[in-house]
Amino acid sequence: MTPEDRDDAAAWRLPRGDEIETYAPPGIDTSTPHTARMYDYFLGGKTNFAADRAAGDRIIGIMPGIVETSLANRAFLGRAVRHVARAGVRQFLDIGTGIPTSGNTHEVAQAVLPEARVAYVDNDPIVLAHARALMSSDGRGRTSFSQGDLREPEKILASPEVRDVIDFDSPVCLNLLAIMHFIGPEDDPERIIAVLREAMVPGSYMLMTHGTGDFVDDDLGDAAVEVYKNASAGVTGRTHAEIAAFFEGFDLVEPGIVRLPLWRPDGDGPTDEELRLILHYGGVGRLR
């Protein structure tokens, strides 16, 4: 099943003119698949290129549930950000922003707290170009956009664009949605999380969604890994226990780390058939 086959995928698309759909900043290699643009393709978006779509189709062929998982990830973002904003947190550091689409972090947060501020960070210049063009606060809160790589958390924390919006002396919500599985063991993910955690005060939150191999045959998982080896970042699926370890120092918000649609679902939640397609865990933690 392709993104175009899904009726609900269309709900995440933004109307875009041809010039925005095809725009790439000078010097950007669009012949190499980028994980953010592949994710945009899974969501049914249009800010992607032939290489992204080809790699995306290979992943869909290996793991048909990736489209449903991507949609579930966006829905999780909405529920989790809404929960944190209702808890009174007014600042959000969103790393791995992705291509702008309906239900961005600042839209959800500012619907609850109009004064909410969001610093968006991504390592793809195309993401930031589209973000600056398409995402804007409603004027009550503030947003900023900066280029940064999660593998260099110190640089993100020191970024003037981040510091202009985020006051780390007050609680902040760290969004790491569908990004940590692109951080391999060689990147020392525990150190990355520790650096970010130590910059936050108690009462801060961390939202994380993460791909897992817990529900995938080893052969299929290996095939997906091979596709991502030729993209902008490799992929590392982790077990429930390995993902839970990233929440050291945080108290998990009920129901803990679960498959995405099971985290405080709206309505009755997923059917067993729908749940079987979901390949990511998600969780929310409050810093002690």
N, C-alpha and C positions, 0 to 999 in steps of 0.2 A: 504494500500500500504506500502510495506516495503522498506528500503533503497536500497535493491538489485534490486527492480523492476524499479528503476529510472535510465535511461541512464546517466543523468547529475550528478548523485551522484558519478559515477565512476571518474569524472573529479577531484574530491577532494581527491582521494585516493593517497597515496604514496606507491611505491613498498616497501614491507617489507619482510624480511626473517622470517621464522617460529620462530626463537629465539627472534626476536624483538616483534612479534605479541603476544607471550605468556609470555614475561618477566614481572615479577613484583618484585620490591625490597623486600628483606626479611622483614617479619613482617607486610606486607600490607594485609589487609583483603579484598580480591577480592570477597567475598560473599555478600558484601553490595553494592548495586548500587551506583555509583558515577556520579554526574551530568555531569562532563567533559567527562567521558567515554560513557555515554548515548548520549551526543551530538555528539561524534565521531561516534557512531553507526548510528545516524540519518543522518550523512553526508556520510554514506557508508564506513566509515573507518574500520580498523581491530584492533585497540588498545583498545579492550573492552573484557569483560568477560561474562560468562553465566548470571550472575545476572544483569549486565548492559543491556544485550540484552533482557532478560525477562521483565525488567521494561520498556525498550524502546518500546517493542511490545505492552505492555499494554497502554502506552501513545499514540502510533500510532492508536490503536483500538479506543481510546476515541476521539482523535483529529487527524484525518488523515492528516491535513495540517502541522503537526509538521516537516515532512521531507522537504517540500517546504519552510517552515519558516526558518529552519536551513540553507538550501542552500542560501536563500535570505539574511540571516545574514552574511554569508561569503562574499557574493557579496557586501553588504553594507560596510563591512570593507574595501574592496578594493577601492571603490569609495570615501569613507570618508577620509581614510588615504591619498589617492592620492591628494585630495583637500587640506588637511592641509599641506602636504609636498610642494605642489605648492605655498601655501601661505608663505613658507619660514621657517616653523617650522622644526627643525632638531632633536628634542628629543621626544621620545614616551615612556610613562609609561603604559604598557599593563597589567592590572590586571584581572586575570581569563583567562589566556592564552589559555587553552584547549590543546588537543592533536595536535601536529604539523601536518599541512596539507598544500596543495598548497595555495599560496597567503598569507603567514604569514605577519605580520605587517612590519618586517624589509625588506622583499623582495619587498613589495609595496613601502615603503618609500625610500629605497635605489635606486630603479629604477628611482625615481625623483631626490633625493638628495643622491648621493653616500656616503656622510659623515654622513648620518642620524644614530642616536644611539637609541637603543631600550632596555629597561629593562623589562623583562618578569617576572611576578609574578603569582604563582598559589598555591593552598593549597593541591594539590594532588601530592605526591611524584612520582607517576607513570608518571604524565604529565611532571615533571621536568626531570626525567630520560630519557624519550624519546626526550624531547626538546634538552637536551645537546647532545644526540647522533645524532639527525637528523637535527637540525637547526644550521646553521652557517652563519655569515655575509660573504659578498664577500671580506672582508679584508680592505675595505675603511672606512666603519662605524664600529660601535661596538655593541655588544649585551651582555646582562647578563641575568642570570636565578636565581631566588631565590624563596624559599618557603615562603608564607605569606598568611594571611587571610584578606580579605577585611574588616572584622569586627574589625580588629586592624590596622587602617590606620597609626597610629603613628609608629608602628613597621615597616611597609612597607617603610615609608618615611625615617626612620633611618637606613634601611638595608644597609650594606656596598656594596652589589652588585648593589643596586639601585643608591646609591651615587657615585659609581665608574663610572657610565654611564650618570647619569642625573645631570645637573647643574640647580638647581631650581631658580637661579638668571636670567635665560634666559627662554623664552617661552617654554613650554612643552605641548604635547598633551596627555591627560589622556584618555585611552581607557577603557570603562566599557561596554563591549559588551556581552549581554545575561548573565549578572551576578547579576544585582541589584534585579531581581525578586527572587533571592535566599536569599535576605536580608529581613527578616521579620520586622514588626513594633517593635518587642521586641529588635531588634538590633540597633534601632535608626538610620535609614538610613540617615536622614537629618544631623545628627552629622557627620557621615562618609563622606558625600559629602562636608560638611563645612570644615572639617580638610584637605581634599585633595585640595579643592579650595583655602584655605588660604595659602597653600604651594606654589601656582603658581603665577607668575607675570602676569599683564595685557598683553593681546595678546596671552595668552595660550588658548588651546582648550580643550573641553571635547566631546568625542564621546560616545553616549549611545544608546543601544538597549534594549528593555524591553518587556517582555510578558504582555499581557493585556487580561482582560475578556470582553472588549467592544464588541467583535465579537463572544463570546462563550456563549451558554446557561448555566445558573447557575448550572444545574445538571451535565453537562459535566465538567465544571470548578471545581466543588467539587470533582468529581471522579479523575481528574488529581492531585489535591492537595493531595488526599489520597495516590496515588502512590508515590509521592515525599516525603511523610512523612516517608517512609521506605528507602529512599535514603540518600545520604550524606548531603543533605540540603532540607528543605521544600521550597515550591514555593509560591510566593505572586504575583498574577496578579494585576496590577494597571490601573486606568483609565488614559485617556489622560491628564486630569488636574493634577492628582497626579504625573505623570511622568514629566510634564512640570515644576512642582514645584522644581524638582531637578536641574533645570537650572537657579535657582535664581543667579543673578550676571553675567550671560552670555547673550550675544546677540545671538539669534538663527540665524544660517545661513539658508537662504531660501532653501527649502520651509518650514522650521520649523520641527515640530515633526509630522511625517507621517508614514503610513505603509511602511515597508522597501523598497519595489521596487519603491516607489514613490519618494524616495530621490535621486534627480538628476540621473535618470536612463540613462543607455547607450541605445541608440536607441529609439524606440517608447514607451518603458515602458510596464507594464503588461496589459493583458486583464482583463476585469471584472471578468472572471472566475478564472484566476490565482490569482488575488488580494484577492478574497474571502478566499483563503486558508491560507493567511498570518496572523499570530497571534501575531506579535510583531510590536511595534512602533520603530522608530529610529530617532535620531536627532543629530545635531552638534551645539555646542555653542562656541562662542569666548568670553573669559573673559574680562570684562570691566576694 
